[in-house]
Amino acid sequence: MIYEYVAVDKTGTKNQGAEEADTERELAAFLRSKNLLLIESHVKGSVKKRNVDIMEYLWRFQKVNLIEKINFAKNLSVMIGAGVSLTRALDAMGNQTTNFKFKRVIADVLENITQGKSFSESLKPHSKIFSDIFVNMIGAAEVSGKLEKTLLLLSRQMKRDYDLRSRVRGAMMYPAIILCVLVLIGVLMMVYVVPTLASTFKDLKAELPLSTKILMATSDYLMNYYYIIAPCFAAFIFLFYRVIKTKTGKAIFDRVVLKFPVFGTLIKKFNTARFARTLASLIASGVAITKALEITSGVLGNVLFKAAIAQAAQDIQKGKPFNETLKRYPELFEPMFTQTIEVGEETGTISRMLFRIAIFYEQEVNETTKNLSTIIEPLLMVFIGAVVAVFAVSIIQPIYTSLNGI
């Protein structure tokens, strides 16, 4: 087969041409022997060219998930540790990935490196994929010469972050599904069951209790005004989403969420664990603490934590101790956290102390999520039982009243 290709040499100059080869891998090996790096290729005159064009258009809509980035950092660390050059390692990673968007991004990073840019500079144009943490840690590693260790540290940090978020999402998913199913069953009862019973009660001319009247009125309203209720409900959800996206709305929402029983504590521990591990990773890789705090504040989702960390960065620039700033937010940071930070500052082992704090709070989140179902299940059972009881009394009581009248 004859492949048409685009390749670059050591100076970054693009070369286009055609070469006979059995496979694309064989073509890449042949070009490497001529000190050329393969960027793109397709079989000459093949229908596949059209498919490539389609992928060229669709790749922008793909997403690069966290697992792919974890594997990228880990595998890159292994190859660099084995003595493989960065360009060859990136070339191999680009060939291995099945995500077309990630393949294009890696190819672009590789092309920038061959043009003389540093690894961190080549990553910056792809900020939607490689976060500030990733870029800054790589930049610090290039200065210190610890790229292999930093990539391994990044992969572990991202894996811990992924596991932490998965646990919290899993804990939130169970009650959310139960409540959604309960609401759906309630709506179906109102639409299909209650109207039938209402007509029966009217025929029997039975005296209806207040709960039954409310149930029938609600059902009647849903049946007659569904075309108003559905858009209003959708509009409420849309407006609520837009409000919590605003700065003020997000601050109020995050403050209220932290007050929730059980869930508030879980969210606080989750943010504390992410804060500690992210900051520890940045400091350990050689990023200055003020810069590390600024980056970390952008990672956390809770506005209150973001504001506290941003303030800590400003105070440190003024010469104030890190722990003193955190002590001003006792509703966010527990005394154990601030005391550990204080010890780390006094002994010069703040990154080590932050790693220990991160491990502790990650274990706390793990235990809380494990016990959450034990706490929530009885509450949900009581709630469901109360709803069923209201329906049962509202439906059965008029029937008994009618039977007694007969």
N, C-alpha and C positions, 0 to 999 in steps of 0.2 A: 504494500500500500504506500501511496505517496502522501505524506503529511505536509500541509502548509503550516508554518510555525512563525511565532514571534519570540525572540530571545534577546537577552541583554548580555553585554560583555562586562568586564571588570570596571570599566569607566562609566557604565550605565547607558551606553549607546544601544539603541534598539536595532536589531537585525531581523529582517523578514526574509523568508525563503521557503523552499520546498525540499524535502529529503525523503528518500525511500526507507521505510522501516516496517517491521512486523507489528510492533506495538508502540504506544506512546512512551512507555518506559524505556524501550530500546532507543527511541528518538532522543529522549532526555539524556541518556547515557552517552550517546554519540555526540550531542552538543556540548556536554560537559567536557568531553575529551578535547574539544576545541575551545575550552574556556568560555563557553556560552551557557547561560542559564535559561532554560525553557520557561516562558511565561504563559503562552497560549498555543494551542495546536488543534487542527481538525483535518480529517481525511479530505484530500482534494476531490472536489466534484461530488462529495457525498451529500445525501439528504440530511445528514446529521448537522450540517452547517446551519440549517434552519432551526433545528432544535437548540443549538448553541445560542442563536440570535434570540430565541424565545427566553432562554435562561438569562441572557444578558439583560433582558427587560424585567424578568420576574425576580432576579436575585435581591433587588432592593426591598422586596416585601418579606424576605425571610428574616428569621430571628436567630441570633446566636445565644443559645441558652448557657446557663452557668456551668453545667456539667462539661460542655465542650471547652469552655475556658479553663476549667480545672484540669482537664486532661491535657490541654495545650501547655499550660505552665509546668505540669508534672513531667510530661514527656520531653519537653524542651530542656528541663533541668537534667534529666537522665542523659540525654544525648550530649549536652555540653560537658557534663561530668565525665563522659566516656571519651572526650577529646575531639568530638565532632565540631567543626566550625559553626558559628551562628548561622551563616548563610545556608550551608548544607542542611543544618537542622531545620531551619524554617522551610526550605524546599521540601524536605521529607514530610513535615507537618502539613504543608499545603496539599501534598499528594495523598495523604492519609485521610484527611477530613472529607466527609460526605456532604457537608453543608456548603452549598455553592457560594453563598455570601461570605462565609468565613474563609473559603478558599481564595476568593478575590481579595479579601482584606489582607490575608497573609502574603499573597503575591504582591500587593501594593507596598506592604511593610518591607518585604524583601527587596523590591525595586528601589525604595528610598535608601535602604542600607547600602546597596551596591553603588548608589550615586554619592555616597560619602556621609550620609546623615547617621547620627547615633541611633541605637535601638529605641530609646525613649522618645526621641524626636520623631521617629517614624511611626510610633504608636499614637501620637497626639492627634492626628487628623481623624482618628477612629475612636473618638471619646465616647460614643454611644455603646461601643463594645468593650473597650479597655478603659476602665474607670480612672479617676484621678489617683486613687490608691495604687493601682497597677502601674501607671506611668511614672509616678514619683518614686515608687520603690525600685523600679527598673533603673531610673535615673541615678538614684543613690548607689545602686549596685554597680553601675558602670564606673562611678567615681572610686568606689572602694575595691573594685575587682572581685566582688562576691556574687556574680550573676547566678551561678549554679545554686548557691544556698538561698538566695533571695527568691528565685523562681520556685524552689521547693517550699519556702515559707509562704509564698503567695498561694500556691495550690492548697496547702493545709488550711490557710486562713479562709479561702473561698469555700473549701469543703466544710469547715466548721460552721461558717455562715449559712451555707445551704442546708445543713442538717438542722441548725437552730430554727431557721424559718420554716422548714418542712414540719417540724414538731409543733410549732405554734399554729400553723395553718391547719394541721390535722386536728389539733385540739378545738379550734374554732369551728371546724367543718361539721362535727357531730351535732352539736345543739342547733346549728343553722339548718341542717337538713331536717331534723325532727320538727322544728318550728314551721318550716316551709311546707312539709307534708301535712302538718296539723291545719295550717291555714287553707291548703288546697281541699282537704276533706271537709272543713267547715263550709267553704264556698259551695262545694258539690251538694252538701246537705241542704243548704239554703236554696239552691237552685232546683234540685230534683225531688228531695224528700219532703221538705216543709210545705211547699205548695200543695202537694197531694194530701197531706194531713190537714191542711187548712180547709180544703174543700170538704173533707170528711167531717171536721168539727162544725162547719157551717150547716151541713145537713142534719147533724145530730142536735144542733142548737144548744150545745153544752155551754155552761158557764166557764169561761177561760180564766186561768190565773194570770197575774201580771207578767210572769216570765214567758208564758206562751204568747201573750199579746205582743211582747217586745220581739220575740223570735219571728212571729208571723209578719210584723211590720217591717223588720229588717229584710226578710226574704222578699216581701212585696216590693220594697224599695230597690233591692238589687235587680229584681226581674224587670221593673219598669224603667229604671234609670241607669242601666248598665252602660249605655252609650255616653253618659256623663261621668260615671264613677271611674271607668277604665282610663279615659284621658286624664282625669284629675289625679288619679293615682300615679300614672306615668309622669305627669308634670311635677308632682311632688318629689318623686325619686330623682328626676332630672335636676330640679332646683336644689335639692339637698346635696346632690353630687357637686353642683356648681358652687354652692356656698362653702362646702368644706375644702374646696380647692383654693378659695381666697385665703389671704394671710390671716385675717381676723377669724373667719369661720373655722379654719384648720386649728388655730390656737384654742378656740373655745371647745371644739370637738375633742382635741387631744387632752385638754384639761379634764373634761367630763369623763372620758374613757378611763383615765387613771384613777378615778373615784369609784369605778365599778368594783363590786366585791369579786374576789378571785381573779377575774380577767384583768383588773387594774394592776394587781400585784404581778401577774404573769407578764404583762406588757412592760412593766418597769424593769423586771429582771432581764427580759429579752433585750431591751435597749441598753441596759448596763453591760450585759455580756458582749454585745456587738461593739459597744464603745471601747471597752477594755481590750478586746482582742485586736480590733482594727488599729487602735493607737499603739499597742505593744508591737504589732507587726511593722508599722511605719517607723517607730523609734529604733527597733532592732535592725532595720535595714539601713539606718543612717540618716533618715529625714529629721530635720530640726523639729523640736517639740511644738513650736508655734505653728509651723507649716503643717505638721501632723494633726494638730487640733483643728485647724481650718478645714483640712480634707475630711477628717472624721465627722465634723459637724454636718457636712454635706451628705454623708452616708446614712445617718439615722433618719428615721421617718417621723419621730415625734418632735413637734415644734419646741416643746419645753426643754428637751434634752439638747436640741440644736442650739437654742439660745444660751443655755448654760455653758456649753462647750465653747461657743464663739466668744462669750464673755471671758472665759478662762484664758483663751489665747491672747486677748487684749490685756488682761491683768498680768500675765507672764511677761509680756513685752515691757510692762511698766516696772518689772522687778518683783512682783508679788509671788509668793509660793503658790504652786498649783493647788495644793490641798485646801488652802484658805478660801479660794473661789468656790470650790465644790461644797464646802461646808455651809455656804450661803443658800444652798438648795437642799435642805434636809428632806423635802418631800420627794426628791429624785434619787439622791445618793445616801445610802445608809451609813451610819457611823463606822461600820467595819470597812467599808469601801474607802472613805476619806482617811481613816487611820492607816490603812495599808499603803495608800498613796504617800502619806506623810513619811512613813518608814522608808519607802522607796526613794523619796527625795533626799532624806538624810543620809542614806547609805549609798546613794548613786546606783541603785539597782531598780529603777522605776519600770523599765521594760519587763524585767523578770517578775516584779510584783503584779504588773498589769496582766501578764499571762496567767499568773496564779488566780487572780480575781476572775478572769474570763472563764477559766476552767471551773471555778466554784459556782459562778452564776449559770453557766451552761448546764451543770449538773442539777442546779436548782430548777431551771426551766424544764429539764428532762423529767424530774420527779413530779413537778406540778402538772405537766401535761399527762403523765401517767395516772395521777390521782384525780384529774379533772373529771373523767367519766364517772368515777365513784361519787364525786360531789354533785355533779349535774344530774345524773340519772334519777335520784330520789326527787329532786326539785321538778324535773320534767314529768315524772310520774304523778306527782301531786297536782301539777298544773293540768295535765291531760285528764286526770281523774275528775278535777273540778269542772272542766269543760264538758266532759261526758255526762257528769251528774246534772248539769244545767239542762242539757239537751234531753236527758232521760226524764227528769221531773217535768219539764215543759211539755213533753209529748205524752207521757204515761198518765199524768194526773188528770187531764181532761177526759181521757178514755175511761178511767175508773169512775169519775164523776158521772159520766153518761151511763155507765153500766148500773151504777147505784140508782139513778133516776128511773131506769127501766124496771 
